[in-house]
């Protein structure tokens, strides 16, 4: 199904310019922890305000597999990149509000198992990608996931996770954590914004065991001593647009 023709779930209209990138995300785990809002705000670039739910900021650790990567060429034609078609990705994220009040994602880091993808994403989207040695193994319904960052500040991750096979409640917290169609980042001394689009998430309840989770600590965050909020998604197809500075973003 072409996600571009289903837009009723979006909080604002689709961009009126051509998309730049398409890809599929699969076997996603969303693991979220509440943290003090001031701890997140002090690590955000000027111009972004931490978005909160029940008075808390939220940190998300999201491992998944990225594949079917295609870049737009001419018209609606898309070109695949042979050495970056399928690879694991892992991100540390939080949720923010732009000066115009629009809600989006702020990435502290994105680790990927493809050096070409890391280089391309840093250049084209200004995102803080890091090259990592990563592995995803499927054992029945369980995904075993490991990541160790290379050539930069250490950050290791190891977890096993699975869907419980039941739909997660469509409550306000779920919408807050996953209903995001913009991202913001610091790039070339400025804050930029990008847009993405996909169908609404088909989220399921999940369980996970974390053997190691070094991503929050790499940025000075301490997670609370409580279980994370967990969601699982089998897959989603997405498209993204070229980033723009705030003055021309989200149009």
TORBAFI-474936 format. One record per residue (C-alpha): residue number from 1; residue in one letter; x, y, z. Coordinates in Angstrom, 2 decimals. Layout:
N
<node><torro>NUM</torro><kolfi>a</kolfi><u>X</u><v>Y</v><w>Z</w></node>
...
This chain:
251
<node><torro>1</torro><kolfi>x</kolfi><u>0.00</u><v>0.00</v><w>0.00</w></node>
<node><torro>2</torro><kolfi>x</kolfi><u>1.32</u><v>3.45</v><w>-0.91</w></node>
<node><torro>3</torro><kolfi>x</kolfi><u>1.59</u><v>5.39</v><w>2.36</w></node>
<node><torro>4</torro><kolfi>x</kolfi><u>1.67</u><v>8.71</v><w>0.51</w></node>
<node><torro>5</torro><kolfi>x</kolfi><u>-2.08</u><v>8.58</v><w>-0.23</w></node>
<node><torro>6</torro><kolfi>x</kolfi><u>-3.07</u><v>8.13</v><w>3.44</w></node>
<node><torro>7</torro><kolfi>x</kolfi><u>-2.63</u><v>11.38</v><w>5.32</w></node>
<node><torro>8</torro><kolfi>x</kolfi><u>-5.62</u><v>11.79</v><w>7.64</w></node>
<node><torro>9</torro><kolfi>x</kolfi><u>-3.53</u><v>10.75</v><w>10.65</w></node>
<node><torro>10</torro><kolfi>x</kolfi><u>-0.95</u><v>13.51</v><w>10.11</w></node>
<node><torro>11</torro><kolfi>x</kolfi><u>-1.03</u><v>16.56</v><w>12.41</w></node>
<node><torro>12</torro><kolfi>x</kolfi><u>-0.28</u><v>18.87</v><w>9.45</w></node>
<node><torro>13</torro><kolfi>x</kolfi><u>-0.35</u><v>18.52</v><w>5.63</w></node>
<node><torro>14</torro><kolfi>x</kolfi><u>2.27</u><v>16.70</v><w>3.59</w></node>
<node><torro>15</torro><kolfi>x</kolfi><u>5.16</u><v>18.77</v><w>2.20</w></node>
<node><torro>16</torro><kolfi>x</kolfi><u>4.48</u><v>20.21</v><w>-1.24</w></node>
<node><torro>17</torro><kolfi>x</kolfi><u>7.94</u><v>19.28</v><w>-2.54</w></node>
<node><torro>18</torro><kolfi>x</kolfi><u>9.39</u><v>15.96</v><w>-3.71</w></node>
<node><torro>19</torro><kolfi>x</kolfi><u>10.47</u><v>13.39</v><w>-1.16</w></node>
<node><torro>20</torro><kolfi>x</kolfi><u>14.18</u><v>12.55</v><w>-1.02</w></node>
<node><torro>21</torro><kolfi>x</kolfi><u>14.40</u><v>9.07</v><w>0.51</w></node>
<node><torro>22</torro><kolfi>x</kolfi><u>12.30</u><v>5.97</v><w>1.01</w></node>
<node><torro>23</torro><kolfi>x</kolfi><u>13.00</u><v>2.95</v><w>3.20</w></node>
<node><torro>24</torro><kolfi>x</kolfi><u>11.41</u><v>0.25</v><w>5.34</w></node>
<node><torro>25</torro><kolfi>x</kolfi><u>11.83</u><v>-0.15</v><w>9.08</w></node>
<node><torro>26</torro><kolfi>x</kolfi><u>11.12</u><v>-3.59</v><w>10.55</w></node>
<node><torro>27</torro><kolfi>x</kolfi><u>11.33</u><v>-5.54</v><w>13.83</w></node>
<node><torro>28</torro><kolfi>x</kolfi><u>11.25</u><v>-2.32</v><w>15.85</w></node>
<node><torro>29</torro><kolfi>x</kolfi><u>11.32</u><v>-2.08</v><w>19.60</w></node>
<node><torro>30</torro><kolfi>x</kolfi><u>10.31</u><v>1.22</v><w>21.20</w></node>
<node><torro>31</torro><kolfi>x</kolfi><u>11.69</u><v>1.34</v><w>24.76</w></node>
<node><torro>32</torro><kolfi>x</kolfi><u>10.90</u><v>4.55</v><w>26.66</w></node>
<node><torro>33</torro><kolfi>x</kolfi><u>11.83</u><v>5.88</v><w>30.10</w></node>
<node><torro>34</torro><kolfi>x</kolfi><u>10.61</u><v>9.07</v><w>31.84</w></node>
<node><torro>35</torro><kolfi>x</kolfi><u>13.40</u><v>11.43</v><w>32.91</w></node>
<node><torro>36</torro><kolfi>x</kolfi><u>13.42</u><v>14.94</v><w>34.44</w></node>
<node><torro>37</torro><kolfi>x</kolfi><u>12.58</u><v>17.53</v><w>31.82</w></node>
<node><torro>38</torro><kolfi>x</kolfi><u>15.39</u><v>19.85</v><w>32.90</w></node>
<node><torro>39</torro><kolfi>x</kolfi><u>17.97</u><v>17.09</v><w>32.32</w></node>
<node><torro>40</torro><kolfi>x</kolfi><u>16.86</u><v>16.86</v><w>28.69</w></node>
<node><torro>41</torro><kolfi>x</kolfi><u>16.34</u><v>20.58</v><w>28.13</w></node>
<node><torro>42</torro><kolfi>x</kolfi><u>19.94</u><v>21.44</v><w>29.03</w></node>
<node><torro>43</torro><kolfi>x</kolfi><u>21.17</u><v>19.06</v><w>26.31</w></node>
<node><torro>44</torro><kolfi>x</kolfi><u>18.98</u><v>20.50</v><w>23.53</w></node>
<node><torro>45</torro><kolfi>x</kolfi><u>20.10</u><v>23.18</v><w>21.06</w></node>
<node><torro>46</torro><kolfi>x</kolfi><u>18.74</u><v>26.68</v><w>21.54</w></node>
<node><torro>47</torro><kolfi>x</kolfi><u>15.36</u><v>27.05</v><w>19.82</w></node>
<node><torro>48</torro><kolfi>x</kolfi><u>14.00</u><v>23.66</v><w>20.83</w></node>
<node><torro>49</torro><kolfi>x</kolfi><u>11.85</u><v>23.08</v><w>23.90</w></node>
<node><torro>50</torro><kolfi>x</kolfi><u>11.50</u><v>19.67</v><w>25.53</w></node>
<node><torro>51</torro><kolfi>x</kolfi><u>8.06</u><v>18.13</v><w>25.05</w></node>
<node><torro>52</torro><kolfi>x</kolfi><u>6.64</u><v>16.46</v><w>28.15</w></node>
<node><torro>53</torro><kolfi>x</kolfi><u>3.95</u><v>13.97</v><w>29.11</w></node>
<node><torro>54</torro><kolfi>x</kolfi><u>2.66</u><v>13.98</v><w>32.69</w></node>
<node><torro>55</torro><kolfi>x</kolfi><u>5.45</u><v>16.44</v><w>33.51</w></node>
<node><torro>56</torro><kolfi>x</kolfi><u>8.26</u><v>14.16</v><w>32.32</w></node>
<node><torro>57</torro><kolfi>x</kolfi><u>10.55</u><v>14.18</v><w>29.33</w></node>
<node><torro>58</torro><kolfi>x</kolfi><u>10.95</u><v>10.79</v><w>27.69</w></node>
<node><torro>59</torro><kolfi>x</kolfi><u>14.06</u><v>9.06</v><w>26.38</w></node>
<node><torro>60</torro><kolfi>x</kolfi><u>13.57</u><v>6.40</v><w>23.73</w></node>
<node><torro>61</torro><kolfi>x</kolfi><u>15.95</u><v>3.65</v><w>22.66</w></node>
<node><torro>62</torro><kolfi>x</kolfi><u>14.81</u><v>2.17</v><w>19.36</w></node>
<node><torro>63</torro><kolfi>x</kolfi><u>16.55</u><v>-0.80</v><w>17.66</w></node>
<node><torro>64</torro><kolfi>x</kolfi><u>15.33</u><v>-2.01</v><w>14.27</w></node>
<node><torro>65</torro><kolfi>x</kolfi><u>16.32</u><v>-3.23</v><w>10.80</w></node>
<node><torro>66</torro><kolfi>x</kolfi><u>16.41</u><v>-0.76</v><w>7.92</w></node>
<node><torro>67</torro><kolfi>x</kolfi><u>16.12</u><v>-2.02</v><w>4.35</w></node>
<node><torro>68</torro><kolfi>x</kolfi><u>14.67</u><v>-1.23</v><w>0.91</w></node>
<node><torro>69</torro><kolfi>x</kolfi><u>16.59</u><v>2.07</v><w>0.98</w></node>
<node><torro>70</torro><kolfi>x</kolfi><u>15.87</u><v>4.16</v><w>-2.11</w></node>
<node><torro>71</torro><kolfi>x</kolfi><u>16.92</u><v>7.68</v><w>-3.08</w></node>
<node><torro>72</torro><kolfi>x</kolfi><u>14.80</u><v>9.77</v><w>-5.43</w></node>
<node><torro>73</torro><kolfi>x</kolfi><u>16.37</u><v>10.38</v><w>-8.84</w></node>
<node><torro>74</torro><kolfi>x</kolfi><u>14.04</u><v>11.87</v><w>-11.51</w></node>
<node><torro>75</torro><kolfi>x</kolfi><u>10.30</u><v>12.20</v><w>-11.09</w></node>
<node><torro>76</torro><kolfi>x</kolfi><u>9.02</u><v>9.31</v><w>-8.96</w></node>
<node><torro>77</torro><kolfi>x</kolfi><u>11.95</u><v>7.05</v><w>-9.83</w></node>
<node><torro>78</torro><kolfi>x</kolfi><u>14.11</u><v>5.78</v><w>-6.97</w></node>
<node><torro>79</torro><kolfi>x</kolfi><u>17.60</u><v>4.36</v><w>-6.92</w></node>
<node><torro>80</torro><kolfi>x</kolfi><u>18.75</u><v>1.71</v><w>-4.46</w></node>
<node><torro>81</torro><kolfi>x</kolfi><u>22.22</u><v>1.74</v><w>-2.90</w></node>
<node><torro>82</torro><kolfi>x</kolfi><u>23.68</u><v>-1.81</v><w>-3.06</w></node>
<node><torro>83</torro><kolfi>x</kolfi><u>25.95</u><v>-1.54</v><w>0.00</w></node>
<node><torro>84</torro><kolfi>x</kolfi><u>23.34</u><v>0.19</v><w>2.16</w></node>
<node><torro>85</torro><kolfi>x</kolfi><u>20.15</u><v>-1.68</v><w>1.35</w></node>
<node><torro>86</torro><kolfi>x</kolfi><u>19.77</u><v>-3.56</v><w>4.64</w></node>
<node><torro>87</torro><kolfi>x</kolfi><u>21.43</u><v>-2.92</v><w>7.98</w></node>
<node><torro>88</torro><kolfi>x</kolfi><u>20.57</u><v>-2.62</v><w>11.68</w></node>
<node><torro>89</torro><kolfi>x</kolfi><u>19.98</u><v>0.82</v><w>13.19</w></node>
<node><torro>90</torro><kolfi>x</kolfi><u>19.69</u><v>1.97</v><w>16.78</w></node>
<node><torro>91</torro><kolfi>x</kolfi><u>18.72</u><v>5.42</v><w>17.98</w></node>
<node><torro>92</torro><kolfi>x</kolfi><u>18.53</u><v>7.41</v><w>21.19</w></node>
<node><torro>93</torro><kolfi>x</kolfi><u>15.81</u><v>10.03</v><w>20.95</w></node>
<node><torro>94</torro><kolfi>x</kolfi><u>13.63</u><v>12.44</v><w>22.85</w></node>
<node><torro>95</torro><kolfi>x</kolfi><u>10.63</u><v>14.63</v><w>21.98</w></node>
<node><torro>96</torro><kolfi>x</kolfi><u>10.65</u><v>18.36</v><w>21.40</w></node>
<node><torro>97</torro><kolfi>x</kolfi><u>8.60</u><v>21.35</v><w>20.32</w></node>
<node><torro>98</torro><kolfi>x</kolfi><u>9.76</u><v>23.78</v><w>17.64</w></node>
<node><torro>99</torro><kolfi>x</kolfi><u>9.29</u><v>27.55</v><w>18.04</w></node>
<node><torro>100</torro><kolfi>x</kolfi><u>6.06</u><v>27.33</v><w>16.01</w></node>
<node><torro>101</torro><kolfi>x</kolfi><u>4.72</u><v>24.65</v><w>18.38</w></node>
<node><torro>102</torro><kolfi>x</kolfi><u>5.10</u><v>21.68</v><w>16.08</w></node>
<node><torro>103</torro><kolfi>x</kolfi><u>6.10</u><v>18.45</v><w>17.78</w></node>
<node><torro>104</torro><kolfi>x</kolfi><u>8.91</u><v>16.23</v><w>16.61</w></node>
<node><torro>105</torro><kolfi>x</kolfi><u>11.83</u><v>13.98</v><w>17.46</w></node>
<node><torro>106</torro><kolfi>x</kolfi><u>15.31</u><v>15.05</v><w>18.50</w></node>
<node><torro>107</torro><kolfi>x</kolfi><u>18.01</u><v>12.43</v><w>17.99</w></node>
<node><torro>108</torro><kolfi>x</kolfi><u>20.97</u><v>12.37</v><w>20.34</w></node>
<node><torro>109</torro><kolfi>x</kolfi><u>22.50</u><v>9.57</v><w>18.28</w></node>
<node><torro>110</torro><kolfi>x</kolfi><u>21.76</u><v>7.08</v><w>15.53</w></node>
<node><torro>111</torro><kolfi>x</kolfi><u>24.02</u><v>4.03</v><w>15.22</w></node>
<node><torro>112</torro><kolfi>x</kolfi><u>24.05</u><v>2.08</v><w>11.97</w></node>
<node><torro>113</torro><kolfi>x</kolfi><u>25.81</u><v>-1.01</v><w>10.68</w></node>
<node><torro>114</torro><kolfi>x</kolfi><u>26.62</u><v>0.54</v><w>7.29</w></node>
<node><torro>115</torro><kolfi>x</kolfi><u>29.49</u><v>3.03</v><w>6.97</w></node>
<node><torro>116</torro><kolfi>x</kolfi><u>28.10</u><v>4.25</v><w>3.65</w></node>
<node><torro>117</torro><kolfi>x</kolfi><u>24.70</u><v>4.92</v><w>5.22</w></node>
<node><torro>118</torro><kolfi>x</kolfi><u>26.32</u><v>6.75</v><w>8.14</w></node>
<node><torro>119</torro><kolfi>x</kolfi><u>28.30</u><v>9.00</v><w>5.79</w></node>
<node><torro>120</torro><kolfi>x</kolfi><u>25.32</u><v>9.66</v><w>3.52</w></node>
<node><torro>121</torro><kolfi>x</kolfi><u>22.93</u><v>10.47</v><w>6.37</w></node>
<node><torro>122</torro><kolfi>x</kolfi><u>25.39</u><v>12.87</v><w>7.97</w></node>
<node><torro>123</torro><kolfi>x</kolfi><u>25.87</u><v>14.74</v><w>4.69</w></node>
<node><torro>124</torro><kolfi>x</kolfi><u>22.29</u><v>14.69</v><w>3.36</w></node>
<node><torro>125</torro><kolfi>x</kolfi><u>20.32</u><v>15.04</v><w>6.61</w></node>
<node><torro>126</torro><kolfi>x</kolfi><u>22.84</u><v>16.38</v><w>9.13</w></node>
<node><torro>127</torro><kolfi>x</kolfi><u>21.91</u><v>13.63</v><w>11.58</w></node>
<node><torro>128</torro><kolfi>x</kolfi><u>24.34</u><v>12.42</v><w>14.30</w></node>
<node><torro>129</torro><kolfi>x</kolfi><u>24.95</u><v>8.98</v><w>12.82</w></node>
<node><torro>130</torro><kolfi>x</kolfi><u>27.70</u><v>6.71</v><w>14.15</w></node>
<node><torro>131</torro><kolfi>x</kolfi><u>29.20</u><v>3.61</v><w>12.62</w></node>
<node><torro>132</torro><kolfi>x</kolfi><u>28.80</u><v>0.53</v><w>14.81</w></node>
<node><torro>133</torro><kolfi>x</kolfi><u>29.38</u><v>-3.19</v><w>14.71</w></node>
<node><torro>134</torro><kolfi>x</kolfi><u>25.84</u><v>-4.52</v><w>14.92</w></node>
<node><torro>135</torro><kolfi>x</kolfi><u>24.08</u><v>-7.86</v><w>14.79</w></node>
<node><torro>136</torro><kolfi>x</kolfi><u>20.44</u><v>-8.93</v><w>14.66</w></node>
<node><torro>137</torro><kolfi>x</kolfi><u>19.50</u><v>-12.58</v><w>15.06</w></node>
<node><torro>138</torro><kolfi>x</kolfi><u>16.00</u><v>-13.99</v><w>14.96</w></node>
<node><torro>139</torro><kolfi>x</kolfi><u>15.23</u><v>-17.00</v><w>17.15</w></node>
<node><torro>140</torro><kolfi>x</kolfi><u>11.58</u><v>-17.85</v><w>16.80</w></node>
<node><torro>141</torro><kolfi>x</kolfi><u>9.68</u><v>-14.72</v><w>17.75</w></node>
<node><torro>142</torro><kolfi>x</kolfi><u>12.63</u><v>-13.21</v><w>19.63</w></node>
<node><torro>143</torro><kolfi>x</kolfi><u>15.07</u><v>-10.70</v><w>18.16</w></node>
<node><torro>144</torro><kolfi>x</kolfi><u>18.57</u><v>-10.72</v><w>19.66</w></node>
<node><torro>145</torro><kolfi>x</kolfi><u>20.26</u><v>-7.39</v><w>19.03</w></node>
<node><torro>146</torro><kolfi>x</kolfi><u>23.80</u><v>-6.20</v><w>19.80</w></node>
<node><torro>147</torro><kolfi>x</kolfi><u>25.64</u><v>-2.98</v><w>18.92</w></node>
<node><torro>148</torro><kolfi>x</kolfi><u>29.11</u><v>-1.62</v><w>19.68</w></node>
<node><torro>149</torro><kolfi>x</kolfi><u>30.02</u><v>1.82</v><w>18.38</w></node>
<node><torro>150</torro><kolfi>x</kolfi><u>33.25</u><v>2.20</v><w>16.40</w></node>
<node><torro>151</torro><kolfi>x</kolfi><u>35.64</u><v>5.15</v><w>15.93</w></node>
<node><torro>152</torro><kolfi>x</kolfi><u>33.82</u><v>7.44</v><w>18.39</w></node>
<node><torro>153</torro><kolfi>x</kolfi><u>32.61</u><v>7.74</v><w>21.98</w></node>
<node><torro>154</torro><kolfi>x</kolfi><u>31.86</u><v>4.26</v><w>23.38</w></node>
<node><torro>155</torro><kolfi>x</kolfi><u>28.25</u><v>3.14</v><w>23.48</w></node>
<node><torro>156</torro><kolfi>x</kolfi><u>27.24</u><v>-0.51</v><w>23.66</w></node>
<node><torro>157</torro><kolfi>x</kolfi><u>23.80</u><v>-2.08</v><w>23.55</w></node>
<node><torro>158</torro><kolfi>x</kolfi><u>22.52</u><v>-5.64</v><w>23.86</w></node>
<node><torro>159</torro><kolfi>x</kolfi><u>18.91</u><v>-6.73</v><w>24.23</w></node>
<node><torro>160</torro><kolfi>x</kolfi><u>16.45</u><v>-9.47</v><w>23.36</w></node>
<node><torro>161</torro><kolfi>x</kolfi><u>12.87</u><v>-8.50</v><w>22.58</w></node>
<node><torro>162</torro><kolfi>x</kolfi><u>9.65</u><v>-9.89</v><w>21.21</w></node>
<node><torro>163</torro><kolfi>x</kolfi><u>6.05</u><v>-9.01</v><w>20.47</w></node>
<node><torro>164</torro><kolfi>x</kolfi><u>3.42</u><v>-10.36</v><w>22.82</w></node>
<node><torro>165</torro><kolfi>x</kolfi><u>1.02</u><v>-10.64</v><w>19.88</w></node>
<node><torro>166</torro><kolfi>x</kolfi><u>-1.57</u><v>-8.23</v><w>21.26</w></node>
<node><torro>167</torro><kolfi>x</kolfi><u>-2.30</u><v>-4.68</v><w>20.14</w></node>
<node><torro>168</torro><kolfi>x</kolfi><u>-1.07</u><v>-2.00</v><w>22.52</w></node>
<node><torro>169</torro><kolfi>x</kolfi><u>-3.70</u><v>0.41</v><w>23.88</w></node>
<node><torro>170</torro><kolfi>x</kolfi><u>-4.22</u><v>3.45</v><w>21.67</w></node>
<node><torro>171</torro><kolfi>x</kolfi><u>-3.81</u><v>5.83</v><w>24.58</w></node>
<node><torro>172</torro><kolfi>x</kolfi><u>-2.38</u><v>9.33</v><w>24.90</w></node>
<node><torro>173</torro><kolfi>x</kolfi><u>1.09</u><v>8.12</v><w>25.90</w></node>
<node><torro>174</torro><kolfi>x</kolfi><u>1.37</u><v>5.89</v><w>22.83</w></node>
<node><torro>175</torro><kolfi>x</kolfi><u>0.38</u><v>8.80</v><w>20.59</w></node>
<node><torro>176</torro><kolfi>x</kolfi><u>2.85</u><v>11.10</v><w>22.34</w></node>
<node><torro>177</torro><kolfi>x</kolfi><u>5.75</u><v>8.67</v><w>21.92</w></node>
<node><torro>178</torro><kolfi>x</kolfi><u>5.17</u><v>7.51</v><w>18.35</w></node>
<node><torro>179</torro><kolfi>x</kolfi><u>2.92</u><v>9.99</v><w>16.52</w></node>
<node><torro>180</torro><kolfi>x</kolfi><u>5.80</u><v>12.13</v><w>15.25</w></node>
<node><torro>181</torro><kolfi>x</kolfi><u>6.32</u><v>13.24</v><w>11.64</w></node>
<node><torro>182</torro><kolfi>x</kolfi><u>9.18</u><v>15.73</v><w>12.01</w></node>
<node><torro>183</torro><kolfi>x</kolfi><u>12.72</u><v>15.57</v><w>13.34</w></node>
<node><torro>184</torro><kolfi>x</kolfi><u>15.08</u><v>18.32</v><w>14.43</w></node>
<node><torro>185</torro><kolfi>x</kolfi><u>18.86</u><v>18.41</v><w>14.67</w></node>
<node><torro>186</torro><kolfi>x</kolfi><u>21.84</u><v>20.67</v><w>15.14</w></node>
<node><torro>187</torro><kolfi>x</kolfi><u>23.82</u><v>21.01</v><w>11.88</w></node>
<node><torro>188</torro><kolfi>x</kolfi><u>26.44</u><v>23.52</v><w>10.72</w></node>
<node><torro>189</torro><kolfi>x</kolfi><u>25.82</u><v>25.69</v><w>13.76</w></node>
<node><torro>190</torro><kolfi>x</kolfi><u>22.06</u><v>25.93</v><w>13.22</w></node>
<node><torro>191</torro><kolfi>x</kolfi><u>18.94</u><v>23.95</v><w>14.06</w></node>
<node><torro>192</torro><kolfi>x</kolfi><u>17.32</u><v>22.23</v><w>11.09</w></node>
<node><torro>193</torro><kolfi>x</kolfi><u>14.05</u><v>20.37</v><w>10.59</w></node>
<node><torro>194</torro><kolfi>x</kolfi><u>13.07</u><v>17.45</v><w>8.40</w></node>
<node><torro>195</torro><kolfi>x</kolfi><u>9.82</u><v>15.70</v><w>7.69</w></node>
<node><torro>196</torro><kolfi>x</kolfi><u>8.90</u><v>12.06</v><w>7.34</w></node>
<node><torro>197</torro><kolfi>x</kolfi><u>5.69</u><v>10.28</v><w>6.44</w></node>
<node><torro>198</torro><kolfi>x</kolfi><u>4.35</u><v>6.78</v><w>6.99</w></node>
<node><torro>199</torro><kolfi>x</kolfi><u>1.10</u><v>5.01</v><w>7.78</w></node>
<node><torro>200</torro><kolfi>x</kolfi><u>-0.02</u><v>4.94</v><w>11.42</w></node>
<node><torro>201</torro><kolfi>x</kolfi><u>2.02</u><v>2.55</v><w>13.54</w></node>
<node><torro>202</torro><kolfi>x</kolfi><u>0.56</u><v>-0.90</v><w>14.08</w></node>
<node><torro>203</torro><kolfi>x</kolfi><u>1.96</u><v>-1.31</v><w>17.59</w></node>
<node><torro>204</torro><kolfi>x</kolfi><u>1.87</u><v>-4.41</v><w>19.76</w></node>
<node><torro>205</torro><kolfi>x</kolfi><u>2.66</u><v>-5.02</v><w>23.40</w></node>
<node><torro>206</torro><kolfi>x</kolfi><u>6.21</u><v>-6.23</v><w>23.90</w></node>
<node><torro>207</torro><kolfi>x</kolfi><u>8.66</u><v>-7.61</v><w>26.41</w></node>
<node><torro>208</torro><kolfi>x</kolfi><u>12.43</u><v>-7.17</v><w>26.47</w></node>
<node><torro>209</torro><kolfi>x</kolfi><u>15.54</u><v>-8.09</v><w>28.42</w></node>
<node><torro>210</torro><kolfi>x</kolfi><u>18.36</u><v>-5.55</v><w>28.34</w></node>
<node><torro>211</torro><kolfi>x</kolfi><u>21.80</u><v>-7.05</v><w>28.85</w></node>
<node><torro>212</torro><kolfi>x</kolfi><u>23.50</u><v>-3.70</v><w>28.28</w></node>
<node><torro>213</torro><kolfi>x</kolfi><u>22.20</u><v>-0.22</v><w>27.48</w></node>
<node><torro>214</torro><kolfi>x</kolfi><u>25.03</u><v>2.29</v><w>27.25</w></node>
<node><torro>215</torro><kolfi>x</kolfi><u>23.38</u><v>4.86</v><w>24.99</w></node>
<node><torro>216</torro><kolfi>x</kolfi><u>21.75</u><v>7.10</v><w>27.66</w></node>
<node><torro>217</torro><kolfi>x</kolfi><u>24.90</u><v>7.11</v><w>29.79</w></node>
<node><torro>218</torro><kolfi>x</kolfi><u>27.00</u><v>8.22</v><w>26.81</w></node>
<node><torro>219</torro><kolfi>x</kolfi><u>25.06</u><v>11.51</v><w>26.95</w></node>
<node><torro>220</torro><kolfi>x</kolfi><u>25.05</u><v>11.86</v><w>30.73</w></node>
<node><torro>221</torro><kolfi>x</kolfi><u>21.54</u><v>10.52</v><w>31.31</w></node>
<node><torro>222</torro><kolfi>x</kolfi><u>20.60</u><v>8.26</v><w>34.21</w></node>
<node><torro>223</torro><kolfi>x</kolfi><u>17.56</u><v>6.09</v><w>33.62</w></node>
<node><torro>224</torro><kolfi>x</kolfi><u>15.04</u><v>5.59</v><w>36.42</w></node>
<node><torro>225</torro><kolfi>x</kolfi><u>14.90</u><v>2.33</v><w>38.31</w></node>
<node><torro>226</torro><kolfi>x</kolfi><u>11.67</u><v>1.20</v><w>36.71</w></node>
<node><torro>227</torro><kolfi>x</kolfi><u>10.67</u><v>-0.91</v><w>33.68</w></node>
<node><torro>228</torro><kolfi>x</kolfi><u>10.47</u><v>0.96</v><w>30.38</w></node>
<node><torro>229</torro><kolfi>x</kolfi><u>7.30</u><v>1.44</v><w>28.38</w></node>
<node><torro>230</torro><kolfi>x</kolfi><u>7.61</u><v>-1.07</v><w>25.52</w></node>
<node><torro>231</torro><kolfi>x</kolfi><u>6.01</u><v>-1.29</v><w>22.07</w></node>
<node><torro>232</torro><kolfi>x</kolfi><u>6.79</u><v>-3.52</v><w>19.09</w></node>
<node><torro>233</torro><kolfi>x</kolfi><u>6.16</u><v>-2.89</v><w>15.39</w></node>
<node><torro>234</torro><kolfi>x</kolfi><u>6.63</u><v>-5.49</v><w>12.66</w></node>
<node><torro>235</torro><kolfi>x</kolfi><u>7.33</u><v>-2.92</v><w>9.93</w></node>
<node><torro>236</torro><kolfi>x</kolfi><u>6.51</u><v>0.43</v><w>8.41</w></node>
<node><torro>237</torro><kolfi>x</kolfi><u>7.39</u><v>2.00</v><w>5.04</w></node>
<node><torro>238</torro><kolfi>x</kolfi><u>8.47</u><v>5.63</v><w>5.26</w></node>
<node><torro>239</torro><kolfi>x</kolfi><u>9.64</u><v>8.51</v><w>3.13</w></node>
<node><torro>240</torro><kolfi>x</kolfi><u>11.68</u><v>11.56</v><w>4.10</w></node>
<node><torro>241</torro><kolfi>x</kolfi><u>12.30</u><v>15.04</v><w>2.74</w></node>
<node><torro>242</torro><kolfi>x</kolfi><u>15.47</u><v>17.10</v><w>2.63</w></node>
<node><torro>243</torro><kolfi>x</kolfi><u>16.15</u><v>19.02</v><w>5.83</w></node>
<node><torro>244</torro><kolfi>x</kolfi><u>15.72</u><v>22.79</v><w>5.98</w></node>
<node><torro>245</torro><kolfi>x</kolfi><u>16.63</u><v>25.48</v><w>8.54</w></node>
<node><torro>246</torro><kolfi>x</kolfi><u>13.80</u><v>26.69</v><w>10.77</w></node>
<node><torro>247</torro><kolfi>x</kolfi><u>13.00</u><v>29.68</v><w>8.54</w></node>
<node><torro>248</torro><kolfi>x</kolfi><u>11.92</u><v>27.38</v><w>5.71</w></node>
<node><torro>249</torro><kolfi>x</kolfi><u>11.23</u><v>24.11</v><w>7.52</w></node>
<node><torro>250</torro><kolfi>x</kolfi><u>8.05</u><v>22.04</v><w>7.58</w></node>
<node><torro>251</torro><kolfi>x</kolfi><u>6.67</u><v>23.44</v><w>4.32</w></node>
